[in-house]
Amino acid sequence: MELIKILLRNKHKIFVLIVFLFIIITLIKYTLYEDYYVEAFTIDIESEISLSERKTNYEKLMSEFQEIFRHGEGNRNGGGPQFFKHVVEKSSNKREFEIYNSLYCGVSGSPVMPSEKNSDYIIVTDIDNNEIYGKYYRCCWPCLCDIMKYVLVDKYDISFNDGTCYTYDVLTIEDPCCNESNIPKSVTSFKCSNNKTVNGLHSRNGRLIIALFYDTRIATEDDKASIQNIMNKCRERMNTDPDNLKGGMGDIFVKLSLVCKENNYNNYNNYNSSGHEELKNIYGEPLQTCKTGTKPGSWDSEGYCSEIGGGVHQICMNVTEERSDFSKETGQSDWSKDRVGNNHCMCLGAWALYKAKGMGDGNELVCDSIPEMSLNIDYVNNWNTWNGIEYLKKDGKPNDQIIDGVDSLVEQCYNDGKNEINKEYLRSKYDNLRNHYGNWDSVINKNALNKI
């Protein structure tokens, strides 16, 4: 009883003491925590890591692709979080962690083939509203725009098996599992539980991590000036309402990043059966959807082969048992076996490589679902190379894959044209591309002569 009286008489002093002890313990904990994790300075991958080592690591990571995306049955749309979690779990040290994280695009989930031209410096706002300058490894330039507009930088602490501990700047979005029912239907790799992504990792502030941000610092005026070309290129995309974005994998990510917002864009998963309102196909008519079945096929969120960057998935191909080898024949795993019985939006370069190798049966394409922009002169280089893979002639020189790829497309689709207007539209696009590239012999004229 006396003890209670003493405590009551001195309750203000006791309260002050408790608060003081709490502050001291918090400061000690914070100091020890900060000393425990060292701010990471990322390695310069392009100059410090040989291309052969990066390719070896790329092959290792890609061999684990099905394991990474087992929840989505191999669908990697918006799969940056799944890649990041897998890399954390497989990396035993700082070097491995940073190399592996440079081999995928956090926006699209696309693999990023090692090269000297697959990264850019951009400025992204962090959660405290600071502008952070850093390097991002991407599949295509629109991803840079989407990161700068829809992503925030946060901190992530990691301990490696070798006993070292680091703090990294990471790129994050609000966890879309906050409202699982509103995740775009074209994204199937997210495993949700209690409104959180189970097969992803979260930053210090509970945001979902999509990728690592390299070589970061607070942006200076010189840094801002240095990215002006990128900002000019991104201006139109960054000023476009999410509902009106057109461009394949990037617009899927934008919708994914906005799932937790009040306006959750429920109309994103509706498909327009009458054809695209803006894009034309190679016949000059409204582009038709390529989408079939329930599994993703590299089309955009509305089912069209509309991708304008990255691999440029614009060739709508019908996958049969006989054609199910196309992924393996173009330097990938044999994932295309799972596409049998459905269509798939194939990359321009992958299609050209496939035909350059003499594969297929000459009747693979769904022509009215191939956009006319696939034959624009802007995409010449996308036809000739794909992920750094070129089909070599017998003398060891690169084969002109554009000729094999474009000729095969035109030969099939010219014959499938419903009328002469369709055919002449396609011929005009084809002739313009041939004239620009080097005016190779027309497959249309060749077939006409053979019929005489």
DOLODREN-159189 format. One line per field, with one value per residue (C-alpha): x, y, z; residue number from 1; residue in three letters. Coordinates in Angstrom, 2 decimals. Layout:
<atoms>
east (X | ...)
north (Y | ...)
up (Z | ...)
roke (NUM | ...)
papa (ALA | ...)
</atoms>
This chain:
<atoms>
east (0.00 | 2.88 | 4.47 | 1.29 | 1.21 | 4.85 | 4.19 | 1.15 | 3.05 | 5.85 | 3.80 | 4.94 | 8.60 | 8.05 | 6.31 | 9.19 | 11.67 | 9.78 | 9.65 | 13.36 | 14.27 | 12.09 | 13.87 | 17.29 | 16.44 | 15.02 | 18.13 | 20.42 | 18.39 | 18.36 | 22.11 | 22.90 | 20.54 | 22.17 | 25.63 | 24.49 | 23.32 | 25.76 | 24.46 | 25.23 | 27.23 | 26.28 | 28.94 | 29.23 | 28.05 | 28.97 | 32.59 | 33.31 | 31.58 | 32.60 | 29.96 | 30.62 | 29.96 | 26.77 | 25.60 | 26.33 | 24.26 | 21.50 | 21.34 | 21.19 | 18.35 | 16.37 | 16.72 | 14.70 | 11.98 | 9.23 | 10.07 | 9.90 | 6.50 | 5.05 | 2.06 | 1.17 | 1.86 | 4.83 | 3.14 | 5.65 | 3.45 | 4.26 | 6.53 | 9.23 | 8.29 | 8.58 | 11.98 | 13.24 | 12.15 | 13.78 | 17.04 | 17.10 | 16.63 | 19.29 | 22.01 | 24.70 | 26.58 | 26.36 | 27.95 | 25.46 | 22.53 | 23.40 | 24.21 | 21.00 | 18.84 | 20.16 | 18.79 | 15.05 | 12.77 | 10.77 | 7.99 | 7.21 | 8.80 | 10.73 | 14.20 | 16.92 | 19.68 | 23.14 | 24.43 | 25.95 | 22.73 | 20.05 | 20.22 | 19.47 | 19.75 | 16.43 | 15.08 | 12.44 | 10.82 | 11.28 | 8.74 | 10.06 | 9.59 | 13.31 | 14.34 | 16.64 | 18.95 | 19.89 | 20.33 | 17.61 | 17.90 | 14.98 | 13.57 | 12.34 | 12.19 | 8.45 | 9.27 | 11.42 | 8.43 | 6.17 | 8.73 | 9.23 | 5.46 | 4.06 | 6.91 | 8.51 | 12.01 | 12.25 | 14.87 | 15.42 | 17.75 | 19.34 | 21.69 | 23.79 | 25.10 | 28.65 | 27.68 | 27.50 | 24.43 | 23.43 | 20.72 | 19.63 | 17.44 | 14.62 | 11.74 | 8.30 | 4.56 | 1.58 | 0.94 | -1.81 | -2.94 | -4.68 | -7.54 | -6.84 | -10.04 | -8.85 | -5.49 | -5.51 | -6.55 | -3.41 | -1.35 | -1.52 | 1.79 | 0.72 | -0.11 | -2.14 | -2.86 | -4.31 | -4.08 | -0.32 | 1.75 | 3.21 | 5.61 | 7.12 | 9.11 | 8.35 | 10.40 | 10.91 | 7.60 | 5.64 | 5.60 | 6.03 | 9.49 | 9.62 | 13.34 | 16.70 | 17.73 | 21.45 | 24.10 | 21.70 | 22.10 | 20.04 | 19.51 | 21.49 | 20.66 | 23.26 | 21.56 | 18.23 | 19.77 | 21.39 | 18.06 | 16.32 | 16.26 | 14.48 | 12.02 | 11.26 | 10.70 | 8.45 | 6.44 | 3.51 | 3.28 | 3.54 | 0.80 | -1.55 | -4.37 | -3.88 | -7.12 | -5.64 | -2.19 | -1.37 | 1.84 | 1.82 | 3.49 | 3.99 | 0.31 | -0.34 | 2.14 | 0.48 | -2.86 | -1.19 | 0.41 | -2.96 | -4.98 | -5.03 | -6.14 | -9.75 | -10.19 | -9.32 | -10.03 | -12.34 | -12.83 | -9.27 | -10.20 | -12.95 | -12.22 | -13.41 | -14.70 | -15.24 | -11.55 | -9.21 | -10.48 | -7.12 | -4.67 | -4.91 | -3.81 | -1.61 | -4.70 | -5.52 | -8.56 | -9.17 | -6.70 | -8.36 | -7.55 | -5.10 | -6.21 | -7.57 | -8.03 | -7.48 | -3.68 | -1.62 | 0.04 | 2.13 | -0.80 | -1.74 | -4.48 | -7.13 | -5.87 | -4.02 | -0.47 | 0.37 | 3.76 | 5.92 | 9.08 | 11.04 | 10.67 | 7.91 | 5.32 | 3.34 | 3.14 | -0.06 | 0.75 | -1.51 | 0.37 | -0.24 | 1.56 | 3.79 | 4.71 | 5.12 | 8.91 | 9.11 | 10.35 | 13.07 | 14.12 | 14.55 | 16.91 | 14.38 | 13.06 | 10.32 | 7.52 | 5.63 | 4.49 | 1.98 | 0.50 | -0.69 | -4.26 | -4.09 | -2.60 | 0.49 | 1.91 | 5.40 | 8.33 | 9.29 | 12.86 | 11.86 | 9.48 | 12.19 | 14.75 | 12.23 | 11.64 | 15.33 | 15.98 | 13.39 | 10.94 | 7.14 | 4.67 | 3.94 | 0.44 | 1.08 | -0.27 | -3.54 | -3.08 | -5.89 | -4.45 | -1.00 | -0.64 | 0.49 | 3.25 | 5.09 | 6.06 | 7.14 | 10.76 | 11.26 | 11.33 | 13.92 | 16.48 | 13.89 | 13.40 | 17.10 | 18.11 | 16.35 | 17.90 | 21.30 | 20.63 | 21.32 | 21.06 | 24.39 | 25.01 | 27.40 | 30.26 | 29.69 | 28.14 | 24.76 | 21.78 | 19.38 | 16.60 | 14.41 | 14.00 | 13.00 | 10.68 | 8.96 | 8.68 | 7.08 | 4.57 | 3.71 | 3.45 | 0.98 | -1.08 | -1.19 | -2.77 | -5.18 | -6.33 | -10.12 | -10.07 | -7.79 | -7.97 | -6.55 | -3.83 | -2.79 | -2.58 | -0.25 | 1.78 | 2.29 | 3.59 | 5.85 | 7.29 | 8.03 | 9.94 | 11.85 | 12.83 | 14.07 | 16.10 | 17.73 | 15.01 | 15.24 | 13.15 | 9.44 | 7.96 | 4.60 | 6.02 | 7.96 | 4.82 | 2.92 | 5.60 | 5.57 | 1.86 | 2.29)
north (0.00 | 2.34 | 1.57 | 2.65 | 5.92 | 6.61 | 5.92 | 8.18 | 11.04 | 10.78 | 9.85 | 12.90 | 12.11 | 8.46 | 9.44 | 11.75 | 8.96 | 6.45 | 8.89 | 9.63 | 5.92 | 5.31 | 8.08 | 6.78 | 3.20 | 4.40 | 6.45 | 3.56 | 1.20 | 3.65 | 4.25 | 0.55 | -0.07 | 2.62 | 1.27 | -2.25 | -1.45 | 0.39 | 2.65 | 0.73 | 2.21 | 0.10 | -1.19 | 0.17 | -2.98 | -1.96 | -1.13 | -3.40 | -6.62 | -8.38 | -9.01 | -12.75 | -12.82 | -10.83 | -13.20 | -16.19 | -14.66 | -13.82 | -17.46 | -18.63 | -16.23 | -17.08 | -20.81 | -20.10 | -18.15 | -20.74 | -20.99 | -17.20 | -16.99 | -20.33 | -18.59 | -16.91 | -19.99 | -18.27 | -14.89 | -12.13 | -9.07 | -6.48 | -9.08 | -6.82 | -7.68 | -11.41 | -10.98 | -8.82 | -11.31 | -14.18 | -12.25 | -11.45 | -15.12 | -16.37 | -13.74 | -14.63 | -11.35 | -7.73 | -8.37 | -11.09 | -9.06 | -6.05 | -8.02 | -10.09 | -7.02 | -5.48 | -8.36 | -7.62 | -4.63 | -3.88 | -2.24 | -4.90 | -7.97 | -8.42 | -9.99 | -7.42 | -8.94 | -7.72 | -4.95 | -1.51 | 0.29 | -1.01 | 1.56 | 5.26 | 7.87 | 9.34 | 11.34 | 9.78 | 11.35 | 9.55 | 9.18 | 12.38 | 14.33 | 14.50 | 14.15 | 11.14 | 10.78 | 7.22 | 4.56 | 2.15 | -0.98 | -1.12 | -3.00 | 0.13 | 3.92 | 4.27 | 2.39 | 5.34 | 7.68 | 5.42 | 5.11 | 8.88 | 9.44 | 6.48 | 5.20 | 6.39 | 5.69 | 4.11 | 2.25 | -1.50 | -3.23 | -6.55 | -8.96 | -11.31 | -14.76 | -13.41 | -11.31 | -7.92 | -5.69 | -2.86 | -0.27 | 0.28 | 2.75 | 0.80 | 1.65 | 1.04 | 1.19 | 0.78 | -2.92 | -3.81 | -6.66 | -3.89 | -4.63 | -7.94 | -7.88 | -4.74 | -6.10 | -6.09 | -9.46 | -9.54 | -9.68 | -13.12 | -13.48 | -11.78 | -14.02 | -12.03 | -12.71 | -10.27 | -7.44 | -7.92 | -9.49 | -12.72 | -13.31 | -9.84 | -7.81 | -4.51 | -1.41 | 0.26 | 2.09 | -0.96 | -0.26 | -3.05 | -3.14 | -3.50 | -2.97 | -1.75 | 1.87 | 2.16 | 4.83 | 7.13 | 10.59 | 13.71 | 15.30 | 18.45 | 21.08 | 19.49 | 16.11 | 17.64 | 19.18 | 15.88 | 14.03 | 16.74 | 14.62 | 11.83 | 14.31 | 15.71 | 12.20 | 11.34 | 14.56 | 13.32 | 9.98 | 11.53 | 14.01 | 11.30 | 10.08 | 6.41 | 5.51 | 6.73 | 5.15 | 2.85 | 0.91 | -2.69 | -3.71 | -0.20 | 0.65 | -2.62 | -1.49 | 1.93 | 0.31 | -2.04 | 0.89 | 2.66 | -0.25 | 1.28 | 4.70 | 5.85 | 5.74 | 2.12 | 2.07 | -0.94 | -0.48 | -1.54 | -5.16 | -4.56 | -5.54 | -3.80 | -6.44 | -3.98 | -3.13 | -0.51 | 3.07 | 4.53 | 1.87 | 0.41 | -3.00 | -3.78 | -3.55 | 0.00 | -1.17 | -1.02 | -3.30 | -6.44 | -8.09 | -10.97 | -12.24 | -15.77 | -18.01 | -17.03 | -17.01 | -13.91 | -13.72 | -10.50 | -8.38 | -5.14 | -4.90 | -4.65 | -7.69 | -5.92 | -6.45 | -2.78 | -2.70 | 0.18 | -0.49 | -3.38 | -6.47 | -4.76 | -7.54 | -6.81 | -10.07 | -11.99 | -15.66 | -18.65 | -21.31 | -24.91 | -28.05 | -27.81 | -24.18 | -24.61 | -24.56 | -20.87 | -19.71 | -22.34 | -21.68 | -17.98 | -18.41 | -18.65 | -21.47 | -23.73 | -21.74 | -21.47 | -25.08 | -23.73 | -21.45 | -24.28 | -23.67 | -19.91 | -16.79 | -14.93 | -11.46 | -12.28 | -9.84 | -8.49 | -9.71 | -13.11 | -13.63 | -12.60 | -14.91 | -17.76 | -17.32 | -16.73 | -20.18 | -21.64 | -22.53 | -22.56 | -23.62 | -20.31 | -20.02 | -18.84 | -15.30 | -13.63 | -10.75 | -8.39 | -8.36 | -7.11 | -3.29 | -1.30 | 0.28 | -3.06 | -2.14 | 1.41 | 2.29 | 3.15 | -0.57 | -1.76 | -2.53 | -4.38 | -6.79 | -7.45 | -8.23 | -9.64 | -9.81 | -9.65 | -12.84 | -12.88 | -15.80 | -16.13 | -17.05 | -19.85 | -17.35 | -16.24 | -12.88 | -11.75 | -12.79 | -10.09 | -11.17 | -8.24 | -9.68 | -13.13 | -11.77 | -9.07 | -11.16 | -14.03 | -11.67 | -9.93 | -13.17 | -14.64 | -11.52 | -10.29 | -13.59 | -13.36 | -9.84 | -9.70 | -7.37 | -5.38 | -2.30 | -4.34 | -5.75 | -2.42 | -0.84 | -3.63 | -3.41 | 0.32 | -0.19 | -3.00 | -1.08 | 1.94 | -0.23 | -2.02 | 1.25 | 2.69 | -0.36 | -1.21 | -2.16 | -5.94 | -7.92 | -7.82 | -11.13 | -9.95 | -9.40 | -12.64 | -14.65 | -12.89 | -13.84 | -17.44 | -17.63 | -16.55)
up (0.00 | 0.88 | -2.52 | -4.31 | -2.36 | -3.23 | -6.93 | -6.94 | -5.25 | -7.85 | -10.92 | -12.91 | -12.24 | -13.15 | -16.38 | -17.34 | -16.54 | -18.71 | -21.64 | -21.21 | -21.19 | -24.25 | -26.18 | -25.15 | -26.17 | -29.51 | -30.25 | -29.37 | -31.53 | -34.43 | -34.15 | -34.04 | -36.96 | -39.08 | -38.24 | -39.04 | -42.57 | -44.83 | -47.60 | -50.77 | -53.62 | -56.61 | -58.95 | -62.49 | -64.20 | -67.74 | -66.91 | -63.93 | -65.01 | -68.21 | -70.85 | -70.69 | -66.92 | -67.36 | -70.09 | -67.86 | -65.08 | -67.59 | -68.71 | -65.08 | -64.27 | -67.41 | -66.68 | -63.52 | -65.37 | -64.87 | -61.18 | -60.77 | -62.44 | -61.40 | -59.80 | -63.10 | -65.25 | -66.87 | -67.39 | -66.55 | -67.27 | -64.60 | -62.99 | -61.56 | -57.93 | -58.61 | -60.26 | -57.37 | -54.68 | -56.56 | -56.93 | -53.20 | -52.37 | -54.80 | -54.21 | -51.66 | -51.94 | -53.09 | -56.50 | -57.48 | -56.21 | -58.34 | -61.50 | -61.40 | -60.80 | -64.03 | -66.11 | -66.04 | -66.47 | -63.32 | -65.32 | -67.92 | -66.35 | -69.61 | -69.53 | -70.31 | -72.44 | -71.30 | -73.55 | -73.34 | -74.26 | -71.93 | -69.11 | -68.70 | -65.97 | -64.85 | -61.90 | -59.63 | -56.56 | -53.24 | -50.43 | -48.79 | -52.02 | -52.81 | -56.44 | -56.81 | -59.81 | -60.71 | -63.37 | -64.44 | -66.60 | -69.01 | -71.97 | -73.77 | -73.33 | -72.42 | -69.20 | -68.17 | -68.51 | -66.47 | -63.67 | -63.44 | -63.20 | -61.26 | -59.04 | -55.79 | -54.45 | -51.00 | -48.93 | -48.68 | -46.20 | -47.06 | -45.28 | -47.40 | -46.53 | -46.38 | -43.35 | -45.10 | -44.76 | -47.10 | -47.65 | -51.25 | -53.08 | -54.69 | -57.03 | -55.52 | -56.09 | -53.79 | -53.36 | -55.89 | -53.63 | -51.66 | -54.06 | -55.77 | -57.82 | -59.64 | -60.74 | -64.58 | -65.98 | -68.12 | -64.89 | -63.25 | -61.42 | -58.16 | -55.20 | -52.67 | -49.01 | -46.47 | -49.03 | -49.53 | -52.31 | -50.95 | -53.85 | -53.64 | -51.10 | -49.43 | -48.70 | -45.31 | -45.74 | -46.84 | -50.57 | -53.13 | -54.72 | -58.51 | -59.17 | -57.92 | -58.61 | -59.38 | -58.75 | -56.90 | -55.43 | -54.76 | -58.17 | -58.99 | -61.59 | -63.87 | -63.43 | -64.39 | -67.50 | -68.46 | -68.77 | -70.78 | -73.95 | -72.09 | -70.59 | -74.04 | -75.36 | -72.41 | -72.34 | -74.41 | -72.61 | -69.17 | -70.04 | -71.35 | -69.15 | -68.16 | -69.94 | -73.22 | -73.03 | -75.92 | -75.97 | -74.75 | -71.49 | -70.12 | -69.99 | -68.13 | -65.46 | -65.16 | -64.45 | -61.97 | -60.13 | -59.83 | -58.43 | -54.94 | -56.14 | -55.87 | -59.64 | -60.24 | -63.98 | -64.03 | -67.75 | -68.51 | -68.99 | -71.53 | -75.10 | -78.23 | -80.61 | -83.48 | -83.70 | -82.33 | -82.33 | -83.40 | -84.62 | -88.12 | -89.27 | -92.29 | -94.53 | -93.39 | -91.44 | -87.65 | -85.89 | -84.55 | -81.23 | -81.22 | -77.82 | -77.55 | -74.53 | -70.92 | -70.71 | -71.58 | -74.98 | -74.88 | -76.06 | -74.35 | -71.74 | -74.46 | -76.38 | -79.21 | -80.47 | -79.93 | -78.17 | -79.43 | -77.40 | -75.92 | -78.07 | -80.13 | -79.85 | -83.02 | -84.99 | -84.20 | -84.71 | -84.28 | -82.31 | -83.35 | -82.21 | -85.29 | -84.50 | -80.75 | -81.08 | -81.97 | -78.54 | -78.38 | -81.99 | -81.19 | -78.26 | -75.43 | -73.27 | -74.66 | -73.03 | -76.34 | -75.96 | -73.45 | -76.12 | -78.42 | -79.57 | -79.06 | -80.60 | -79.41 | -80.11 | -81.33 | -81.40 | -84.83 | -84.44 | -83.06 | -85.99 | -88.50 | -86.85 | -86.90 | -90.63 | -91.41 | -89.98 | -92.36 | -89.60 | -89.72 | -92.39 | -94.14 | -92.72 | -89.17 | -89.11 | -88.09 | -90.52 | -89.53 | -85.99 | -87.10 | -86.81 | -89.84 | -87.76 | -87.85 | -91.43 | -90.57 | -91.35 | -87.65 | -86.85 | -89.42 | -86.71 | -84.64 | -87.52 | -88.02 | -84.43 | -81.42 | -77.93 | -79.60 | -81.57 | -85.32 | -87.70 | -89.48 | -93.10 | -93.98 | -94.28 | -90.67 | -91.59 | -90.24 | -92.32 | -93.54 | -91.22 | -92.22 | -95.70 | -94.47 | -91.80 | -93.84 | -97.01 | -95.12 | -93.51 | -96.78 | -98.75 | -96.29 | -95.69 | -99.29 | -100.29 | -97.33 | -98.22 | -98.57 | -101.57 | -103.85 | -101.62 | -98.73 | -100.94 | -102.42 | -98.96 | -97.83 | -101.04 | -100.51 | -96.96 | -98.14 | -101.09 | -98.93 | -96.46 | -99.24 | -100.88 | -97.61 | -96.64 | -99.97 | -102.42 | -102.36 | -104.85 | -104.16 | -103.06 | -104.43 | -107.94 | -107.73 | -106.95 | -109.73 | -112.26 | -111.06 | -111.82 | -115.44)
roke (1 | 2 | 3 | 4 | 5 | 6 | 7 | 8 | 9 | 10 | 11 | 12 | 13 | 14 | 15 | 16 | 17 | 18 | 19 | 20 | 21 | 22 | 23 | 24 | 25 | 26 | 27 | 28 | 29 | 30 | 31 | 32 | 33 | 34 | 35 | 36 | 37 | 38 | 39 | 40 | 41 | 42 | 43 | 44 | 45 | 46 | 47 | 48 | 49 | 50 | 51 | 52 | 53 | 54 | 55 | 56 | 57 | 58 | 59 | 60 | 61 | 62 | 63 | 64 | 65 | 66 | 67 | 68 | 69 | 70 | 71 | 72 | 73 | 74 | 75 | 76 | 77 | 78 | 79 | 80 | 81 | 82 | 83 | 84 | 85 | 86 | 87 | 88 | 89 | 90 | 91 | 92 | 93 | 94 | 95 | 96 | 97 | 98 | 99 | 100 | 101 | 102 | 103 | 104 | 105 | 106 | 107 | 108 | 109 | 110 | 111 | 112 | 113 | 114 | 115 | 116 | 117 | 118 | 119 | 120 | 121 | 122 | 123 | 124 | 125 | 126 | 127 | 128 | 129 | 130 | 131 | 132 | 133 | 134 | 135 | 136 | 137 | 138 | 139 | 140 | 141 | 142 | 143 | 144 | 145 | 146 | 147 | 148 | 149 | 150 | 151 | 152 | 153 | 154 | 155 | 156 | 157 | 158 | 159 | 160 | 161 | 162 | 163 | 164 | 165 | 166 | 167 | 168 | 169 | 170 | 171 | 172 | 173 | 174 | 175 | 176 | 177 | 178 | 179 | 180 | 181 | 182 | 183 | 184 | 185 | 186 | 187 | 188 | 189 | 190 | 191 | 192 | 193 | 194 | 195 | 196 | 197 | 198 | 199 | 200 | 201 | 202 | 203 | 204 | 205 | 206 | 207 | 208 | 209 | 210 | 211 | 212 | 213 | 214 | 215 | 216 | 217 | 218 | 219 | 220 | 221 | 222 | 223 | 224 | 225 | 226 | 227 | 228 | 229 | 230 | 231 | 232 | 233 | 234 | 235 | 236 | 237 | 238 | 239 | 240 | 241 | 242 | 243 | 244 | 245 | 246 | 247 | 248 | 249 | 250 | 251 | 252 | 253 | 254 | 255 | 256 | 257 | 258 | 259 | 260 | 261 | 262 | 263 | 264 | 265 | 266 | 267 | 268 | 269 | 270 | 271 | 272 | 273 | 274 | 275 | 276 | 277 | 278 | 279 | 280 | 281 | 282 | 283 | 284 | 285 | 286 | 287 | 288 | 289 | 290 | 291 | 292 | 293 | 294 | 295 | 296 | 297 | 298 | 299 | 300 | 301 | 302 | 303 | 304 | 305 | 306 | 307 | 308 | 309 | 310 | 311 | 312 | 313 | 314 | 315 | 316 | 317 | 318 | 319 | 320 | 321 | 322 | 323 | 324 | 325 | 326 | 327 | 328 | 329 | 330 | 331 | 332 | 333 | 334 | 335 | 336 | 337 | 338 | 339 | 340 | 341 | 342 | 343 | 344 | 345 | 346 | 347 | 348 | 349 | 350 | 351 | 352 | 353 | 354 | 355 | 356 | 357 | 358 | 359 | 360 | 361 | 362 | 363 | 364 | 365 | 366 | 367 | 368 | 369 | 370 | 371 | 372 | 373 | 374 | 375 | 376 | 377 | 378 | 379 | 380 | 381 | 382 | 383 | 384 | 385 | 386 | 387 | 388 | 389 | 390 | 391 | 392 | 393 | 394 | 395 | 396 | 397 | 398 | 399 | 400 | 401 | 402 | 403 | 404 | 405 | 406 | 407 | 408 | 409 | 410 | 411 | 412 | 413 | 414 | 415 | 416 | 417 | 418 | 419 | 420 | 421 | 422 | 423 | 424 | 425 | 426 | 427 | 428 | 429 | 430 | 431 | 432 | 433 | 434 | 435 | 436 | 437 | 438 | 439 | 440 | 441 | 442 | 443 | 444 | 445 | 446 | 447 | 448 | 449 | 450 | 451 | 452)
papa (MET | GLU | LEU | ILE | LYS | ILE | LEU | LEU | ARG | ASN | LYS | HIS | LYS | ILE | PHE | VAL | LEU | ILE | VAL | PHE | LEU | PHE | ILE | ILE | ILE | THR | LEU | ILE | LYS | TYR | THR | LEU | TYR | GLU | ASP | TYR | TYR | VAL | GLU | ALA | PHE | THR | ILE | ASP | ILE | GLU | SER | GLU | ILE | SER | LEU | SER | GLU | ARG | LYS | THR | ASN | TYR | GLU | LYS | LEU | MET | SER | GLU | PHE | GLN | GLU | ILE | PHE | ARG | HIS | GLY | GLU | GLY | ASN | ARG | ASN | GLY | GLY | GLY | PRO | GLN | PHE | PHE | LYS | HIS | VAL | VAL | GLU | LYS | SER | SER | ASN | LYS | ARG | GLU | PHE | GLU | ILE | TYR | ASN | SER | LEU | TYR | CYS | GLY | VAL | SER | GLY | SER | PRO | VAL | MET | PRO | SER | GLU | LYS | ASN | SER | ASP | TYR | ILE | ILE | VAL | THR | ASP | ILE | ASP | ASN | ASN | GLU | ILE | TYR | GLY | LYS | TYR | TYR | ARG | CYS | CYS | TRP | PRO | CYS | LEU | CYS | ASP | ILE | MET | LYS | TYR | VAL | LEU | VAL | ASP | LYS | TYR | ASP | ILE | SER | PHE | ASN | ASP | GLY | THR | CYS | TYR | THR | TYR | ASP | VAL | LEU | THR | ILE | GLU | ASP | PRO | CYS | CYS | ASN | GLU | SER | ASN | ILE | PRO | LYS | SER | VAL | THR | SER | PHE | LYS | CYS | SER | ASN | ASN | LYS | THR | VAL | ASN | GLY | LEU | HIS | SER | ARG | ASN | GLY | ARG | LEU | ILE | ILE | ALA | LEU | PHE | TYR | ASP | THR | ARG | ILE | ALA | THR | GLU | ASP | ASP | LYS | ALA | SER | ILE | GLN | ASN | ILE | MET | ASN | LYS | CYS | ARG | GLU | ARG | MET | ASN | THR | ASP | PRO | ASP | ASN | LEU | LYS | GLY | GLY | MET | GLY | ASP | ILE | PHE | VAL | LYS | LEU | SER | LEU | VAL | CYS | LYS | GLU | ASN | ASN | TYR | ASN | ASN | TYR | ASN | ASN | TYR | ASN | SER | SER | GLY | HIS | GLU | GLU | LEU | LYS | ASN | ILE | TYR | GLY | GLU | PRO | LEU | GLN | THR | CYS | LYS | THR | GLY | THR | LYS | PRO | GLY | SER | TRP | ASP | SER | GLU | GLY | TYR | CYS | SER | GLU | ILE | GLY | GLY | GLY | VAL | HIS | GLN | ILE | CYS | MET | ASN | VAL | THR | GLU | GLU | ARG | SER | ASP | PHE | SER | LYS | GLU | THR | GLY | GLN | SER | ASP | TRP | SER | LYS | ASP | ARG | VAL | GLY | ASN | ASN | HIS | CYS | MET | CYS | LEU | GLY | ALA | TRP | ALA | LEU | TYR | LYS | ALA | LYS | GLY | MET | GLY | ASP | GLY | ASN | GLU | LEU | VAL | CYS | ASP | SER | ILE | PRO | GLU | MET | SER | LEU | ASN | ILE | ASP | TYR | VAL | ASN | ASN | TRP | ASN | THR | TRP | ASN | GLY | ILE | GLU | TYR | LEU | LYS | LYS | ASP | GLY | LYS | PRO | ASN | ASP | GLN | ILE | ILE | ASP | GLY | VAL | ASP | SER | LEU | VAL | GLU | GLN | CYS | TYR | ASN | ASP | GLY | LYS | ASN | GLU | ILE | ASN | LYS | GLU | TYR | LEU | ARG | SER | LYS | TYR | ASP | ASN | LEU | ARG | ASN | HIS | TYR | GLY | ASN | TRP | ASP | SER | VAL | ILE | ASN | LYS | ASN | ALA | LEU | ASN | LYS | ILE)
</atoms>
